[in-house]
């Protein structure tokens, strides 16, 4: 009997308008064998197009888009694939979380968390419907 193959890496699309931060997130996540960053988008239109073209499992989305509505971008991304999960990088704007959840966001992680915490959260989002806790971490429901 052969060895059990490792689980397939979770395909990630990063959406971050700040190129420096996008590069740092991509570098941090690339060292984690659980994930595979398949693309990086810097605006909502590019995010939707890459979602359709790359078929990621999880979109890590900073909804603080300068010229676009993050809720609308989340909705458009989620419409491309019902199995797709959106993990929102968020500041401290709790009022927007309800709208983002209704648009299809599966989870939230605060921007003040570490890259390790982000990497640890991605598999949870890929497999569960999650909700944001007041501590800034994700909890399953």
N, C-alpha and C positions, 0 to 999 in steps of 0.2 A: 504494500500500500504506500502511495506517495505522500509526501509532506503536504499539509494543508496550505494552500496559497494564502498569502496575506490579503487582508481585506483591501478592496480597491480604495484608492485615495478619493476623498471627497473633492469634487471639482468646484473651484471657487472663482467667482468673478468679483473683483474689487471695484467699487465705484467711489472715487475720491477726487474732488476737484483740485486739491493741492497736490501737485506732482511730487514734492518732496515727501510728504506724508504717505502718498500712495507707494512710492518706492521703498520707504521704510517698512510699511506693512507687508509689501510683497517679499522683501528680503527676510523679514522675521518669520513669515508663514512658510517660506520655501524650505526652511530647515526642519519643518515638521512633516514626518512621513504620512500623517493622517490626511493631509490636504495637498491639493495640486492647484496652484493659482494658474488658471488657464487664460486669464485676460485681465486687463485693467481699463476701466472707462473713466473719463474725466468730466462727463456731463450726462444728463438724463437720456438724450437721444442716442448717444453712443452706447449707454448702458442697455437700452432696449434692443438696439441692433445686435450687440454682442451677445445678449442673452439668447436671442433667436439663433445666432450663428454658432455659438460655442456650447450651448446646452449645459450650463453649469448646474450643479446640485444646489448650491447656496450662493446667493448674491449678498456680499457684505457691502452695505449701502450707507454712505453718509448722506443723509437727506438735506443737509445744509447746502443746497445747490443755488448758486447766485442768481441764475436767470430762470429757474424752473421750480415748480412746486414739488417738493419731495413726496408728498402724498400721492399726487398724480403719477409721478414716475414709478412709485412702488406699485400702484394699481396696474399700470401698463406692463411692468415686468411680470407681475403675478399672472396676468392674463395670457402670457406666452406659454405657460406650462403650469398646470394645477399642482404638480408634484414639486415644483421649485420652491425653495424656502428663501425668504429674505430676512437677513439679520441686519438690523438697523444700528448704526453707530450713532449714539445720541449724546447730547449735552445734558442739560438739566431742564428741558422743556417738557414736563409731564403731560401737559394738555394735548400735545401733538400725538402722543402715544396711542390714544384711543382712535384717532383718525387713521393713523398708520396701520393699526391692527385691523380696522375695517377694510383698509385698502389691500390687506393681505400679508402684512409683515408677521412673521412667525416668532420673532424674538427681538430683544433689544439688549445692547450692551453699552455701558457708558464709556465715553471717550477717555475718562481718567483711569481706565483699567489697563493692565499690561498686555503686551502682545501674547504672552503665554496664556493669560485668561481668555483672550480672544480665540486663540487656537483651541483651547479646551472647550469653548462654547460652541464652536462650529459643528462638531459631531452631534451635540445635543440638538441643535437646530435642524440638522439634516434628518434627524429621526423622530423628533417630537414637536408638538405644538406647544410653544412656550409663552410665558408671560413675564413681564418685567416686575421684579421685586423692588422695594424701596431701597435696598442695599446696593443696587446697581448690578446685581448678578441675576441670572436667569433661573426660574423655577418652572417645573413642569406642572401641567394641569391635566 
